[in-house]
Amino acid sequence: MTAARAAILVTGSEILLGRTVDTNSSFIARELDRHGIRVIRTVAVDDHPTSIGDGLRDLLASGADLVVTSGGLGPTHDDVTMACVAEAAGLPVALDERVLARIEQKVAAFAASRGTDPAAYDRGNRKQATVPVGAEVLGPVGTAPGAIVPAGSQRIVVLPGPPAELAQMWPEVVASPLLASLLGGAQPRRVLRLYGVPESEVGDVFADLGGDADGTETTICASRAEIEIVIRHRPDAAAAAAHLADGFRERFGRSLFAEGPERLEEIVLHALRGRSWTLAVAESCTAGLVAARLAEVPGASTVLLGGVIAYADDVKRDVLRVPAATLRDHGAVSAESARAMAEGARRLLGSDVAVAVTGIAGPGGGSDTKPVGLVHVHVAGPGVERALERRWPGTRAAVRDWSATSALHLVRLLVRDA
């Protein structure tokens, strides 16, 4: 069976102007890929009806079996996606009284909590309840419903712009009978994640293994100092996929840190919990990114005790007790200071393990001996420690992000080898 093809249309002038970061297209693409649907294009357009209409027609004409939109479903004049979708599908629109009742119920609760008159929302409610005739209405999660709209043999899925609403509505999408012929269920795949390996070396190994056979499709993606290898395959190509996965395992050994979707933060917390160890952090250039990533995981508090954002040298000295001589002789960005920060955090918070990060994120502040991107990480544990020095390229945000990832991996490696 040939995989269905999909395209994504993201609407919103705020996205094109850079005021809002688009996360919806990545969520939609991942979910479609999980169901064996091949994403062929992603397009972003502004809120003008002409732009949305042209985008829809182009994507339908591209041969996509499915077009998924996000945004433009609200109550204001510039929320026109639903009307544009109806026009592109050649369908009339009509007020859906059942949808209107659901919206009015939500709006009534919203208005009551703010002490406003629900009647003030009537026009917007009716606008949002006007949907293409023959569409399957989704939600609403907020006040804006989504829809699955037939367009001949093709389908258009219309989703809200707020990422949380879109994600909450998604299960209705995959459960819809209108998409049953397109969603083939989870596509078989193998996921291998590596740390500390150049992307080019992974590519060379892939070539040495013979590359993709008939029925496999491998992607190699570098992100956050990690490499993710995804081997998708048809059910009848499981042996070919296993050949590739086994070859990568044999070649990269201990550089392979995960197989599957488990996040690095979860892996680190699980490893620490397995030893009944607690963790503290001392962060300078990352300013809390390491702790924030760990705290995203439910139950992190059983491991993560807390931390110190030691941005200023005075805080390094007075709170973490980094010796003044260390700061004077080696500087705040040094292996010696990183080690003293980790030891200070471990002592201050009474943790079993502590990780410290200090560096120069830029764009200024560098020198010939300590350029922008220089980062030192140190992990101290019960009788064990690990140190790392890196010079990361890229923007300030990239340096900080990659440094946080390296700090988490250094904790993982210390626990693994202790």
ABEGO torsion letter per residue (X at the ends): XBBBBBBBBBBEAAAAAGABBBAAAAAAAAAAAAAGBBBABBBBBBABAAAAAAAAAAAAAAGBABBBBBEGABABAABAAAAAAAAAAGBBBBBBAAAAAAAAAAAAAAAAAAGBBAAAAAAAAAAAABBBBGBBBBOBABABBBBBBBBEABBBBBBBABAAAAAAAAAAAAABAAAAAABAEBBBBBBBBBBGBBAAAAAAAAAAAGEBBBGBBBBBBBBGGBBBBBBBBBAAAAAAAAAAAAAAAAAAEAABABBEABBAAAAAAAAAAAAGBBBBBBBBAAGGAAAAAAAABBGAAAABAEBBBBABAAAAAAAAGBBAAAAAAAEABBAAAAAAAAAAAAAAAGBABBBBBBBBAOABGBBAABBBGBBBBBBBBBGBBBBBBBBBBEBAAAAAAAAAAAAAAAAAAAAAAX
